[in-house]
């Protein structure tokens, strides 16, 4: 089923579905919120790793 992994046309279809579901006006805000969440998660994971090392 996932033998070939994600091919470029899979990503195109996924992008079209996301645009249809969320609408083009909400996408920048959603991307900004996702980026902020990822930065927070990354910093927390790094803090936990540093805490365990000491």
Secondary structure as a PSIPRED ss2 file (coil, helix, strand):
# PSIPRED VFORMAT (PSIPRED V4.0)

   1 X C   1.000  0.000  0.000
   2 X C   1.000  0.000  0.000
   3 X C   1.000  0.000  0.000
   4 X C   1.000  0.000  0.000
   5 X C   1.000  0.000  0.000
   6 X C   1.000  0.000  0.000
   7 X C   1.000  0.000  0.000
   8 X H   0.000  1.000  0.000
   9 X H   0.000  1.000  0.000
  10 X H   0.000  1.000  0.000
  11 X H   0.000  1.000  0.000
  12 X H   0.000  1.000  0.000
  13 X H   0.000  1.000  0.000
  14 X H   0.000  1.000  0.000
  15 X H   0.000  1.000  0.000
  16 X H   0.000  1.000  0.000
  17 X H   0.000  1.000  0.000
  18 X H   0.000  1.000  0.000
  19 X H   0.000  1.000  0.000
  20 X H   0.000  1.000  0.000
  21 X H   0.000  1.000  0.000
  22 X H   0.000  1.000  0.000
  23 X C   1.000  0.000  0.000
  24 X H   0.000  1.000  0.000
  25 X H   0.000  1.000  0.000
  26 X H   0.000  1.000  0.000
  27 X H   0.000  1.000  0.000
  28 X H   0.000  1.000  0.000
  29 X H   0.000  1.000  0.000
  30 X H   0.000  1.000  0.000
  31 X H   0.000  1.000  0.000
  32 X H   0.000  1.000  0.000
  33 X H   0.000  1.000  0.000
  34 X H   0.000  1.000  0.000
  35 X H   0.000  1.000  0.000
  36 X H   0.000  1.000  0.000
  37 X H   0.000  1.000  0.000
  38 X H   0.000  1.000  0.000
  39 X H   0.000  1.000  0.000
  40 X H   0.000  1.000  0.000
  41 X H   0.000  1.000  0.000
  42 X H   0.000  1.000  0.000
  43 X H   0.000  1.000  0.000
  44 X H   0.000  1.000  0.000
  45 X H   0.000  1.000  0.000
  46 X H   0.000  1.000  0.000
  47 X H   0.000  1.000  0.000
  48 X H   0.000  1.000  0.000
  49 X H   0.000  1.000  0.000
  50 X H   0.000  1.000  0.000
  51 X H   0.000  1.000  0.000
  52 X H   0.000  1.000  0.000
  53 X H   0.000  1.000  0.000
  54 X C   1.000  0.000  0.000
